[in-house]
Amino acid sequence: MIDIQRGKELNNCAISIAKILKMVAEIEPNISDADDLYKNKEGILILAYISRVTILDRIENNPWMVPEQPIRIATGLFSIRKETIASALSLTVGRIIKIAEYDMDISDLVDDILKKGDAFYDLKNLIPSLNNIT
């Protein structure tokens, strides 16, 4: 029974990673400098929030999800990408952090959201529909 629960949690994490990968791939080509980042500020902050809630919280709540844990991420209808939790985090959260580096203020907000600081709760209260994301 425990293995089934772990499998579900790992699958849910993989689904979230796949969705974040897709969203990052859509927004990343639009950002090449601080002005572009500022134009896409809301999207980056929401991506950080969704990553926190659907990926980072799940990993923190499941101590068996260690960095070396293999994970299979769907990349299409019939294709998967084999990664580890650590490499998947680099592909998602790492890319969001890197994109945000064009502007120090936005970078600080992204970091605070990912650390579940005040900016996380400000965003959560500002956009009530984000409360339903898991």
Backbone torsions as a table, in degrees:
resi	resn	phi	psi	omega
1	MET	NA	-39.5	179.6
2	ILE	-63.6	-39.2	179.3
3	ASP	-63.5	-35.3	178.0
4	ILE	-65.1	-44.9	178.7
5	GLN	-62.6	-43.2	177.7
6	ARG	-62.8	-41.3	178.1
7	GLY	-61.1	-41.5	178.5
8	LYS	-64.0	-44.4	-180.0
9	GLU	-64.3	-42.5	179.1
10	LEU	-65.5	-40.7	177.4
11	ASN	-63.6	-44.5	178.1
12	ASN	-62.1	-38.1	177.1
13	CYS	-64.8	-44.3	179.6
14	ALA	-62.6	-39.9	178.1
15	ILE	-63.4	-45.0	179.1
16	SER	-62.4	-42.5	178.7
17	ILE	-61.4	-43.6	179.4
18	ALA	-60.9	-42.3	180.0
19	LYS	-66.5	-42.5	178.6
20	ILE	-65.3	-41.4	176.9
21	LEU	-55.6	-44.4	-179.8
22	LYS	-64.9	-43.6	-179.5
23	MET	-66.5	-40.1	178.1
24	VAL	-64.6	-41.6	179.2
25	ALA	-63.4	-28.6	178.7
26	GLU	-78.6	-36.0	-175.5
27	ILE	-89.8	-31.0	-174.8
28	GLU	-57.0	-43.0	-179.6
29	PRO	-65.1	-17.0	-179.4
30	ASN	-85.7	-3.5	-174.1
31	ILE	-123.3	113.6	178.1
32	SER	-129.1	-3.1	177.3
33	ASP	-159.7	-178.5	-176.3
34	ALA	-63.4	-36.5	179.1
35	ASP	-64.1	-44.2	177.5
36	ASP	-62.6	-40.4	179.4
37	LEU	-62.9	-43.8	-179.9
38	TYR	-61.2	-38.5	178.0
39	LYS	-65.2	-27.4	-178.1
40	ASN	-109.4	19.5	-175.2
41	LYS	-54.7	-49.6	-177.3
42	GLU	-59.9	-42.0	-179.8
43	GLY	-62.9	-42.0	179.5
44	ILE	-66.5	-43.2	-179.8
45	LEU	-64.9	-39.1	178.4
46	ILE	-68.8	-38.7	175.4
47	LEU	-60.3	-41.3	177.7
48	ALA	-63.5	-42.3	179.6
49	TYR	-63.0	-49.0	-179.5
50	ILE	-61.8	-40.4	177.3
51	SER	-61.5	-42.1	179.4
52	ARG	-60.7	-48.7	-173.3
53	VAL	-74.6	-42.7	-171.9
54	THR	-93.2	-19.9	-178.4
55	ILE	-115.7	-62.4	-173.6
56	LEU	-63.6	-43.1	177.8
57	ASP	-62.3	-41.0	-180.0
58	ARG	-63.3	-42.4	178.6
59	ILE	-64.8	-43.6	179.6
60	GLU	-64.4	-34.1	-178.6
61	ASN	-79.9	-8.8	-179.8
62	ASN	-127.0	86.6	-174.9
63	PRO	-59.6	-17.4	177.6
64	TRP	-75.2	-13.6	176.3
65	MET	-80.4	82.7	-178.4
66	VAL	-89.0	161.2	-178.2
67	PRO	-53.2	-32.8	-177.4
68	GLU	-82.3	-5.8	-177.2
69	GLN	-59.5	121.9	176.1
70	PRO	-68.8	146.6	178.9
71	ILE	-145.1	142.8	178.7
72	ARG	-110.3	122.2	-175.5
73	ILE	-110.2	125.1	178.2
74	ALA	-68.4	130.8	178.1
75	THR	-115.5	-3.1	179.4
76	GLY	-176.0	-173.7	-177.4
77	LEU	-62.5	-41.0	-177.5
78	PHE	-122.7	18.6	-178.1
79	SER	-127.9	147.6	177.7
80	ILE	-131.8	162.8	177.6
81	ARG	-125.1	122.9	179.9
82	LYS	-89.1	125.1	-179.5
83	GLU	-139.6	179.4	167.9
84	THR	-109.3	166.7	177.1
85	ILE	-56.3	-43.6	-178.6
86	ALA	-61.5	-46.9	-178.5
87	SER	-70.0	-33.7	177.4
88	ALA	-66.0	-38.1	176.2
89	LEU	-64.6	-38.2	177.6
90	SER	-63.7	-38.9	-179.4
91	LEU	-71.8	-23.6	-176.6
92	THR	-108.0	-79.0	-177.6
93	VAL	-60.2	-41.4	179.0
94	GLY	-59.2	-41.6	179.2
95	ARG	-69.7	-37.1	177.8
96	ILE	-63.0	-44.9	178.5
97	ILE	-60.8	-43.7	-179.1
98	LYS	-64.3	-43.1	178.1
99	ILE	-60.2	-42.4	-176.3
100	ALA	-68.3	-14.8	-176.5
101	GLU	-67.6	-10.8	177.8
102	TYR	-66.3	-22.6	-178.7
103	ASP	-137.3	122.9	-175.0
104	MET	-62.3	-40.5	-178.9
105	ASP	-64.9	-44.5	179.0
106	ILE	-67.8	-39.2	177.6
107	SER	-59.9	-43.2	178.2
108	ASP	-63.5	-40.3	177.9
109	LEU	-64.0	-44.1	178.8
110	VAL	-61.0	-46.3	178.8
111	ASP	-60.0	-42.3	-179.7
112	ASP	-66.1	-38.7	177.0
113	ILE	-63.9	-46.6	-178.7
114	LEU	-65.4	-28.0	178.1
115	LYS	-89.1	1.7	-179.3
116	LYS	61.9	44.1	178.0
117	GLY	-88.4	-161.4	-177.5
118	ASP	-58.8	-39.1	-179.1
119	ALA	-62.3	-34.4	177.0
120	PHE	-60.1	-50.7	-177.2
121	TYR	-71.4	-32.4	174.7
122	ASP	-61.4	-45.8	179.3
123	LEU	-65.8	-41.2	178.9
124	LYS	-60.5	-41.6	179.8
125	ASN	-76.3	-29.5	-178.8
126	LEU	-72.4	-37.2	-176.8
127	ILE	-121.4	89.0	-175.9
128	PRO	-56.5	-29.6	-178.4
129	SER	-66.5	-18.1	177.8
130	LEU	-70.4	-17.7	-179.0
131	ASN	-68.0	-17.4	-177.9
132	ASN	-91.9	0.9	-178.3
133	ILE	-82.6	128.2	173.6
134	THR	-148.4	NA	NA
